[in-house]
């Protein structure tokens, strides 16, 4: 059983048995930049085999909440408990301009304890599933926006995470790749992964199990009916 970890504004805290709780639970998250409150009590939970859409108006803190859940940004207050490996796909690809796909896979794979050979083999399988042009050797600065994003998504999946945090991961995808992305989401759900997707595509909300709207209640439109799996 994977030991749970908790991050709070005050430091680490213990957590209960993983089997009784969500894979990821964030509660009361506050984040300020100067006098501006980006988040003021944000909450997010996701369970095994659940897909959650994170929605809301621009500037309501969707990206900030995902960065806090991924351990990249520290909250000013609140608590995040994680009971599984996290895979984070940022909206802007975190790629190194002069490295090709295999070099990215080897570098990121090392962070997961994978050998170069194992990381490239596993990563190429992921890239092939995303219709990435495996083996062409182009460095990332020469790739199209959609192709860069496919590599970005594959890197998030490389460590076989139990929780996926995806910040508009389909940016730049053509229509076919966009449709395939949502097919992959269904596959991740079936495999038991907990998946959070930041999206502005409200037409896709029928594909998810639950919608979390971070828009301030005073400005929030009537919430769509939650869909059953």
C-alpha positions as CSV (number, residue, x, y, z in Angstrom):
1,X,0.0,0.0,0.0
2,X,1.3,3.4,-0.9
3,X,1.8,5.7,2.1
4,X,-0.3,8.8,2.0
5,X,1.3,12.2,2.1
6,X,-0.2,15.5,3.1
7,X,0.9,19.1,2.4
8,X,-0.4,22.0,4.3
9,X,0.6,25.7,4.8
10,X,2.2,24.6,8.1
11,X,4.0,21.5,6.8
12,X,3.5,17.7,6.5
13,X,0.6,16.0,8.3
14,X,-0.5,12.4,8.7
15,X,-3.5,11.0,6.9
16,X,-5.8,8.0,7.3
17,X,-5.8,4.7,5.4
18,X,-5.8,5.2,1.7
19,X,-8.6,2.7,1.0
20,X,-11.2,4.9,2.9
21,X,-10.4,8.2,1.1
22,X,-9.9,9.9,-2.3
23,X,-6.6,9.5,-4.1
24,X,-6.4,13.3,-4.0
25,X,-8.2,15.7,-1.6
26,X,-7.6,19.4,-1.4
27,X,-9.5,21.5,1.0
28,X,-9.7,25.2,2.0
29,X,-6.9,26.2,-0.4
30,X,-6.0,29.8,-0.2
31,X,-3.4,31.5,-2.5
32,X,-2.6,35.2,-2.6
33,X,-0.3,37.1,-4.8
34,X,0.1,40.4,-3.1
35,X,-3.3,41.7,-2.2
36,X,-5.0,39.5,-4.9
37,X,-6.7,36.4,-3.7
38,X,-6.4,33.9,-6.6
39,X,-8.0,31.1,-4.4
40,X,-10.0,31.7,-1.3
41,X,-11.1,28.3,0.1
42,X,-10.8,26.1,-3.0
43,X,-11.7,22.4,-2.7
44,X,-11.0,19.5,-5.0
45,X,-11.3,15.7,-4.5
46,X,-11.0,12.8,-7.0
47,X,-11.3,9.1,-6.4
48,X,-10.1,5.9,-8.1
49,X,-11.6,5.6,-11.5
50,X,-13.2,9.1,-11.5
51,X,-12.9,11.9,-14.0
52,X,-13.4,15.4,-12.7
53,X,-13.7,18.5,-14.9
54,X,-12.3,21.6,-13.3
55,X,-14.1,24.7,-14.8
56,X,-14.6,28.4,-14.2
57,X,-14.0,31.8,-15.6
58,X,-10.5,33.0,-16.5
59,X,-8.5,34.0,-13.4
60,X,-10.6,31.9,-10.9
61,X,-7.6,29.8,-9.9
62,X,-7.9,26.6,-11.9
63,X,-4.2,26.4,-12.9
64,X,-3.1,27.6,-9.5
65,X,-5.1,24.8,-7.8
66,X,-3.6,22.2,-10.0
67,X,-0.1,23.5,-9.4
68,X,-0.7,23.3,-5.7
69,X,-2.1,19.8,-5.9
70,X,1.0,18.8,-8.0
71,X,3.3,20.2,-5.3
72,X,4.7,23.0,-7.5
73,X,3.1,25.9,-5.8
74,X,2.8,26.2,-2.0
75,X,-0.6,27.3,-0.6
76,X,-1.0,30.1,1.9
77,X,-3.5,28.1,3.7
78,X,-5.3,24.8,3.3
79,X,-4.4,21.1,3.0
80,X,-3.7,18.7,0.2
81,X,-3.6,14.9,0.7
82,X,-2.3,12.6,-2.0
83,X,-2.5,8.8,-1.9
84,X,-0.8,7.9,-5.2
85,X,1.8,9.0,-7.7
86,X,0.9,12.3,-9.4
87,X,1.2,13.0,-13.2
88,X,1.0,16.7,-14.0
89,X,0.5,18.1,-17.5
90,X,0.8,21.9,-17.5
91,X,-1.0,24.1,-20.0
92,X,2.3,25.3,-21.4
93,X,4.6,22.4,-22.2
94,X,7.6,22.2,-19.8
95,X,10.0,21.1,-22.6
96,X,13.7,21.9,-23.2
97,X,14.0,23.5,-26.6
98,X,17.1,21.6,-27.8
99,X,16.2,18.1,-26.7
100,X,14.3,15.6,-28.8
101,X,11.5,13.3,-27.6
102,X,13.8,10.4,-26.6
103,X,16.1,12.8,-24.7
104,X,13.1,14.2,-22.8
105,X,11.9,10.6,-22.0
106,X,15.3,9.7,-20.7
107,X,15.6,12.8,-18.6
108,X,12.1,12.7,-17.1
109,X,12.3,8.9,-16.7
110,X,15.4,9.2,-14.6
111,X,13.3,11.2,-12.1
112,X,11.0,8.2,-11.8
113,X,14.0,5.8,-11.3
114,X,13.8,4.4,-14.8
115,X,16.8,3.5,-16.9
116,X,17.3,5.3,-20.2
117,X,16.3,2.2,-22.1
118,X,13.2,1.6,-20.0
119,X,12.1,5.2,-20.1
120,X,12.4,5.5,-23.9
121,X,10.6,2.2,-24.5
122,X,7.7,3.1,-22.2
123,X,7.6,6.7,-23.4
124,X,7.5,5.6,-27.1
125,X,4.5,3.4,-26.4
126,X,2.7,6.3,-24.9
127,X,3.7,8.6,-27.8
128,X,2.5,6.1,-30.3
129,X,-0.9,6.0,-28.6
130,X,-1.1,9.8,-28.9
131,X,-0.1,9.7,-32.6
132,X,3.2,11.4,-32.0
133,X,5.7,11.1,-34.8
134,X,8.0,8.7,-32.9
135,X,11.6,8.5,-34.1
136,X,11.8,11.6,-36.3
137,X,14.5,13.1,-34.0
138,X,13.3,16.7,-34.1
139,X,14.1,18.9,-31.2
140,X,11.1,20.3,-29.3
141,X,11.5,23.9,-30.6
142,X,10.9,22.6,-34.1
143,X,7.7,20.7,-33.3
144,X,4.2,22.1,-33.9
145,X,2.2,23.3,-30.9
146,X,0.0,20.2,-30.9
147,X,2.9,17.8,-31.3
148,X,4.7,19.5,-28.4
149,X,1.6,19.1,-26.3
150,X,1.5,15.4,-27.1
151,X,5.0,15.0,-25.8
152,X,4.0,17.1,-22.7
153,X,1.1,14.7,-22.0
154,X,3.3,11.6,-22.5
155,X,5.8,12.9,-20.0
156,X,2.9,13.3,-17.4
157,X,2.0,9.7,-18.0
158,X,5.5,8.3,-18.0
159,X,5.7,7.4,-14.3
160,X,2.5,5.4,-14.5
161,X,0.7,7.8,-12.2
162,X,-2.4,7.0,-10.2
163,X,-3.6,10.6,-10.3
164,X,-3.5,12.7,-13.5
165,X,-3.7,16.5,-13.3
166,X,-4.3,17.9,-16.8
167,X,-4.4,21.6,-17.5
168,X,-6.1,21.9,-20.9
169,X,-3.8,19.2,-22.2
170,X,-5.2,19.2,-25.7
171,X,-4.1,22.7,-26.7
172,X,-3.1,22.7,-30.3
173,X,-4.6,19.2,-31.0
174,X,-6.3,18.8,-34.4
175,X,-9.9,17.5,-34.4
176,X,-8.9,13.8,-34.6
177,X,-6.3,14.1,-31.8
178,X,-8.8,16.0,-29.6
179,X,-11.4,13.2,-30.0
180,X,-8.7,10.6,-29.3
181,X,-7.8,12.5,-26.1
182,X,-11.2,11.9,-24.6
183,X,-11.1,8.3,-25.7
184,X,-7.9,8.0,-23.6
185,X,-9.6,9.7,-20.7
186,X,-12.2,6.9,-20.7
187,X,-9.4,4.3,-20.8
188,X,-7.7,6.0,-17.8
189,X,-10.9,5.8,-15.9
190,X,-11.3,2.1,-16.7
191,X,-7.8,1.5,-15.5
192,X,-8.7,3.1,-12.2
193,X,-6.8,6.3,-12.5
194,X,-8.1,9.5,-10.9
195,X,-8.2,12.2,-13.6
196,X,-8.7,15.9,-13.2
197,X,-9.1,17.9,-16.5
198,X,-9.1,21.7,-16.6
199,X,-11.4,22.5,-19.6
200,X,-13.3,25.3,-21.2
201,X,-15.0,22.9,-23.5
202,X,-18.4,22.7,-21.8
203,X,-19.8,20.4,-24.5
204,X,-17.5,17.7,-23.2
205,X,-18.9,17.7,-19.6
206,X,-21.1,14.7,-20.4
207,X,-17.9,12.7,-20.6
208,X,-16.9,13.3,-17.0
209,X,-18.2,12.0,-13.7
210,X,-18.3,15.3,-11.8
211,X,-17.8,19.0,-12.4
212,X,-16.1,21.4,-10.0
213,X,-16.7,25.0,-10.8
214,X,-14.2,27.4,-9.2
215,X,-16.0,30.6,-10.3
216,X,-17.0,32.7,-7.3
217,X,-20.6,31.8,-6.2
218,X,-21.8,35.4,-6.8
219,X,-20.8,35.1,-10.5
220,X,-21.5,31.5,-11.1
221,X,-24.1,30.4,-13.7
222,X,-26.5,27.5,-12.8
223,X,-24.3,24.4,-12.6
224,X,-24.8,21.6,-15.2
225,X,-26.4,18.4,-14.0
226,X,-23.7,16.0,-12.8
227,X,-23.5,13.0,-15.1
228,X,-23.4,9.4,-14.1
229,X,-20.8,7.1,-15.5
